[in-house]
Each structure stands twice: as structure tokens, then as C-alpha cells.
């Protein structure tokens, strides 16, 4: 999973730093959940705001979804660029709104 900050952060108010962009790749499933959660905690440490860009994610299961929802609910994380297949499945399951979408 690629977790390097991006230089493409959107503009932010003068008093707040721009969110870093986390770009996971491949599968975000139960097999990767522990590592993904650890990375999310590192990225959001110290009330740091992040955007999780999911455009390179091929699979997202309920374990990773729970981690994302929890991060969004802290107010320090937003989710961007959901692949259409994942967006459709989350919408059908009634979970899309939990990601702030």
C-alpha cells in the first residue's frame, strides 16, 4: 500500500495546514486491515487532517470500511475518488453516506 503524502493537496484556510493525501493501492481487506489501521492512526496523529484517495483500490471489505468510517467520524479524515464499482456496492449496501459521500 502506498502511503506517501501528495503535493496535490487542496488549498486550505490560512490557519489550517492542507490535508495530506494518503493513496492506498490494491486490496483493502481483512488481510491488510491491521496495517491499514496503523497507517491511518499514524497519518491522523496530532489531529492531522488527511484525505484518503481510493482511486487505486481494487477491493474494499467491511474490515477496511469500518476503519474508514471511524476515521471519517473523527472529523480528521475525508474519503475521495472512490472507484465506481466500490461506490456502487457501498451505495447498494446503504454505506456510502457513512463516508461523507
C-alpha positions in Angstrom: 0.0 0.0 0.0 1.4 3.4 -1.0 1.1 5.9 1.8 3.2 8.8 0.6 1.8 12.3 1.0 1.0 14.1 -2.1 2.0 17.5 -3.4 -1.6 17.9 -4.8 -3.3 18.9 -1.5 -6.2 21.2 -2.0 -6.0 24.8 -0.7 -6.8 25.1 3.0 -7.7 28.1 5.2 -4.7 30.1 6.2 -4.9 29.0 9.8 -5.0 25.3 9.0 -2.5 23.2 7.1 -3.7 21.4 4.0 -4.7 17.8 4.5 -2.1 15.2 3.5 -3.3 12.7 0.8 -3.0 9.0 1.6 -3.2 6.8 -1.5 -3.6 3.1 -0.7 -3.4 0.7 -3.6 -4.7 -2.8 -4.3 -6.9 -4.6 -1.8 -8.1 -3.1 1.5 -9.4 -6.3 3.1 -9.2 -8.1 6.4 -5.7 -9.3 5.4 -4.5 -5.7 5.3 -6.8 -4.2 8.0 -4.3 -4.2 10.8 -1.6 -2.4 8.8 -4.2 0.0 7.3 -5.5 0.9 10.7 -1.9 1.5 12.0 -1.2 3.7 9.0 -4.4 5.7 9.5 -3.6 6.3 13.1 -0.1 7.5 12.2 -1.4 9.8 9.5 -4.0 11.3 11.7 -1.8 11.6 14.8 -1.8 15.1 16.5 -5.2 16.0 14.9 -3.7 16.0 11.4 -6.3 16.1 8.7 -6.0 13.7 5.8 -7.7 12.8 2.6 -7.8 9.1 1.6 -7.7 8.8 -2.2 -9.1 5.4 -3.0 -8.8 5.5 -6.8 -6.2 2.7 -6.8 -8.1 0.4 -4.5 -9.4 -2.7 -6.2 -11.3 -4.3 -3.3 -12.6 -2.8 -0.1 -14.2 -5.1 2.5 -16.1 -4.5 5.7 -13.0 -4.5 7.9 -11.4 -1.7 5.9 -14.7 0.1 5.6 -15.1 0.1 9.4 -11.6 1.7 9.7 -12.5 4.4 7.1 -15.9 5.2 8.7 -14.2 5.5 12.2 -11.6 7.9 10.7 -14.3 10.0 8.9 -16.3 10.2 12.1 -13.3 11.8 13.9 -13.6 14.7 11.6 -9.9 14.4 10.6 -10.4 12.3 7.5 -12.2 12.6 4.2 -12.5 10.0 1.5 -12.0 10.9 -2.1 -12.0 9.2 -5.5 -14.0 6.0 -4.9 -13.7 3.6 -7.9 -17.2 3.2 -9.5 -17.5 -0.4 -8.6 -16.8 0.2 -4.9 -19.0 3.3 -4.9 -21.9 1.3 -6.4 -21.6 -1.6 -3.8 -21.4 0.9 -0.9 -24.4 2.7 -2.2 -26.4 -0.5 -2.6 -25.5 -1.5 0.9 -26.5 1.9 2.3 -23.0 2.7 3.5 -21.9 5.4 1.1 -23.3 8.2 3.4 -21.1 6.9 6.2 -18.1 8.0 4.3 -19.5 11.5 3.8 -20.4 10.9 0.2 
